[in-house]
Amino acid sequence: MKPKCLLVIFICCCLGSFAQKLDSVTYAEKLGYPKGAKVVILHVDDAGMSFDSNEGAANAITKGVANSVSVMMPCPWVPGFVQFLQQHPKVDAGLHLTLTSEWKQYRWGPLLGKPKVPGLVDHEGALWHSVADVVSHAKPEEVYAEIKAQLERAKEMGFTPTHMDSHMGTLFANLGFLQMYIRLGIENKIPVMMPGGHNALIAVQMKMPQEQLYQLRGVGTVLWNAGLPVLDDLHNETYDWKVPDDVKNDDKKLQAWKTQRYVEAIKTFKPGITMMIMHCTATTEVFSHISDSGPVRRGDLLVMQDPVFKKALEDEHIILTTWKELMERRSKQP
């Protein structure tokens, strides 16, 4: 899996009417944070995906500095993580809206089933492996029906998500999908992950031209005007850092190597609200039968529990926040 937010060319082609130049005031300032403040959400993706994913997310939050998480509602281990949330009601938990099932032998289907959303289902009866396949086969109406069902399941299970984001960035890969994502958030007054500020990190990571950045800011303005908080930037590179072979199987070396990468990363953060995405997983021998990404994910968990990283956050004067806090602050603004 390569969970990059696919902020793709369609933004430039289709959202021209939303184009906006950069406001010198960050969304952090608009929410009442001091001018120049670096406000960060340390966010764990993929809870509910497996037992190991649940353990990693829980440990990253209860024993580490991670402070937000999102859940993949179509996956088998969702009940286990929801039970954790019931025991820890203050956890900032959202929905990792899921329209793909990327692994080879471990898979899941849409909550609504093939009769209601046939365009979301492949020949194995599961969600498509890739984002490109979803774009090729699914209709926006099917996407909306499925992500709405995922929200409804969460509420039925006893938790109202503090936010929503997109597994593998699928909801950013098509204009119609993006509209459904924004619609779901606005209709339910739930924040959706959208980098709509200066996007200094995205500009580098995605090699995005200014015009596309203007258009992303325009989408951010739509969400802000609808009463929802907006990110200034997004850091989504940790999954792509290739772990050297000589540290993969040594937790001490893995922790030191990846902590150094994280420390270097947070030093690049600009003032504003930045969400940093990770995939903390307490990998066991079983996880290798799901994915070969175990060392990457285990490294994320080790970093969140590393005193060196915690000190680096303090040294960089990082203010940690959650989606819940952002929404509370937004509700107090005009």
N, C-alpha and C positions, 0 to 999 in steps of 0.2 A: 504493500500500500504506500502511496505517496500522497499524504494529506495536505496538499497545497491548496490554498484558497485560489480558485481559478478566476482571478479578476481579469477577464480576457478581453479580446478585441471588441466583443459585442458592446462593451461599455462605451467605447469610442464611437461606434457606429449608431447605436440605438438610444443613447441617453444624452444626446447633444443638448436637448432642451433643459437638462438639469445642470449644465456646465456652470461652475462657479469658481471664482478666484479665491485664493486663500485669505481667510479672515485672520488677522494678526492675533486675535484672542483665541486661545485654545478652548476646547470643550471642558478641560479641567477647570480653567478660570471661570467659564460660564456656570459651572456647578459649584463655585465657591471656594475652590482650592486657590492657594496663593499663586501669584504670577511667577512663572518659572518652575512651578512644582512638577516633578516627575512622578506621576501616579500610575501604578502598575497592578494589573490582575495577573496572578500566576495561575494559569488555567490548565486543568488536566482533562484531556479528551478521552473518550472511549470507555467510560464506566458502563458496566452492564454487558460488555462484549464477552468477557470470560471471567472465571473465578480469579485468575491471576490479575486481570485488569481491575477488578473490584478491590482486591487486596492492595494493589499498588496505589490506586486513587485514595483509598481510605488512609493508608499509611502516610502518603504525601501530605495529606491535610491534617491528620491528627498528630503525627510525629514530625512533620516537616513544615516548611513555610508556604507550600501551595495553599491557595485560599479560594479556589473555585473549581467546579467540575461540571461536565455535562454527560448525559446518559443516552445511550443508544437504545431506544425503546423497542425495536424489533428483535433484539438479541436475547439469547437464552438466560443470561445471568442477571437480567434486570430486577427480578424480585429480590434477589439477594442484596443488591445495592440499595433498593428502595427501603428494605428493612434497616440497612445501615443509616439511611437518611432519617428514618423515623426515630432512631436512637440518638441521632445527632441533628436535631431540627434547625440548628443555626448554620449548618453547612450551606454555602452558596451553590445550589445545584440547579442546572438548567438542562435543556434538551439538545443533544447532538443529533439534529434531524438527519435521518439516515435513509438514503435512496440507493445505496450500493451495498454489495456483499462481496468483498474483494478477494477473500482467501480461497484456496483451491478445494480443501476438504471440509472446512468448517464454515457453514453458510446459514443464512436466514432469509426469510421472505418478507414481503410487506404485510403490515398488520391487516390490511383490507382484503388480501388474497387476490388471486388472478382474475376472478370474475368481475371485480370492481375496478381494478387497475391493471389491465392486461399489458399495457405498455411499460410497466415497471418490472415485469417478470421475464426471466430468461428460460431456456429450455430445461433447466433443472428445477424450475418452480421457485427459484430464489431471486432476489434483487440482482441486477446486472453487476458484473465484475467491475466495470469501468465507468467513469463519468461520461466518456464519449458515447458509450452504449446507451446510457440513460437519455442523453441529449438526442440520440438518433431515433429512439423508440417511444419515449414517453411524451404525453401531452401535459401542458401546464395544469389543466383541470385535474388530471390524475395525481400530479405532484401535490397540488393543494389538498386534495382529499386525503392523501396518505399522511402528509405532515400534520394535518388537522387531527387525524386519527391518533397520531403519536402523542400530540398534546392532550387529547381527551383521555388516552390511556394513563398518562402520568397523573392527571387529576383524579381519575377513578381509583388509582392506586394510593392516593393520599398525599401527593405533593404537587404544589403549584410551582412550576419552574420560575426561577428568577431571571432567566434569559433563554435565548435560543441561538444556536449556531449551526453550521453545516458540515456534516461528515464528508471528507474529501473535497469540500468546496463545491459540491454538485449544484447547489442552489445559486451559485455565482456563475455557472457555466452557460446560462441561457437567459435571455431577457425575460421570457415568460416565467421561468422558474423563479428568477429574482423578484418579479412582481408578486408572485404567490407568497414568497418568504416575507416580504415587507408587509403584504396584506395581513398575513397571519399575526405578525407582531402588533400591528396597529389595531386590528380588530380586538385583540385580547389584551392590549396595553401591556405587552411583555417585550422588553428590550430584545432586539436582534443584533447579533454581532455584525457591525458595519464600520470599517475604518473610513471615516469621512472627514478627517482633519488634515493636518499637514502631510501625513503619510510619508515621512522621511525614510523610514525603513523599507516600506513597500516600494518606493521609487527605486531603491537600490536592488532589493531582492528580485523584483519583477521586471526591472529595467523599463519602467512605465513612463511614457512621455507626459509632459505637463498637461496636455489636453485631457488625457484619461484621468489624471489626478483631479482636475477641475470637476470632471463629471462624477467621480466618486464623492467629492465634497458636496455636490448637488444632491445626491441620494441621502447623504448625511443630513443635509438641511431639511429634506422631506421628513425624515424620522424625528429630528429635533422639533420641528414645527408640529408634529403629531404628539408631542409630549414624551418622547423616549430619549434616553441618553445615547450618545454617539462616541465612538472611539476616535482619538486623534491619530492612532497608528496601530500597527499589528506586527508582532514578531512571530514568524511561523517557519523558522529554519531548523529548529533543533532536530527534527526527524531526519533531515537530510545530511546531518553531520556524520560522515563515515567513520565508524569506530575502528581504530587500528587493530589488526589481528592480535598483536601482542598484549592487548589490554582486555580483550573481550571476555576472557574467562577468569579474570582476576578483579574482584570487586574493589579492592583498594586502589589499584591502578586505574580502573574504569572510573571510579568516583573522582579521582584527582584529575584525570584527563578531561572528563566532561564538565566538571566544576570550573575548570579554567576557561572552557569555551563559553559557559554561561556568564562568567564574570566579565569576559571580554565583550559579550553581547550587551549586557545591561549598561556598559559604559558608553554604548552608542545611542542609547535612548535619548530622545529630545524631550523638552517639556511638553506636558499633555498627558492624556490617558492612553497607555499602551497595554494591550493584552499580549501576553507571552504564552504561546501554546506548547504543551508538552504531553507526553503519553506515558506517565508513570505506571510501571507494571512490576509486580512482585513475581518475577518469572520462576516457574518450576519446570521440571523436565517435560511436562505436558505442553507448555506453550510452544516449544519448538515444533510441535506437530500442527500448530496453527499458522505460525509465521516465523521467518528467520530474522525478524526485527527485535528479538528478545534483548540483545545487548544494548540497542538504542534505547529501548523502553526502560530497562533496568537502570541504565545510566541516569535517566531522568529522575527516577525515584531516589537514587543515591544522592544526586545533587540537592534535591529538596530537603534532605536530611543532613546536609553537610554544613557544619558551623562556619566553614570558610565562605560559603555562598551567603549565609545569613549575615555575616559581617560585611560582605561586599555590598549587600543591599543597604545596610546602614551607612557605609562609607560613601555610597553614591546618593545618599539622602532620598532614597526611594520611599514613597508613601504607598503602602499596599491598600488596595480597595477591593470591593466585590461588586458584582452586578446589582445586588440588592441595595447596597449603599448608593450606587450611582442613580438607581431609580428613585430612591428616597430623596436624594438631592434634586433630581430633575423635577419631581412633583412639587417642589417648593419654589421653582423658578417660573417666571412668566412665560 
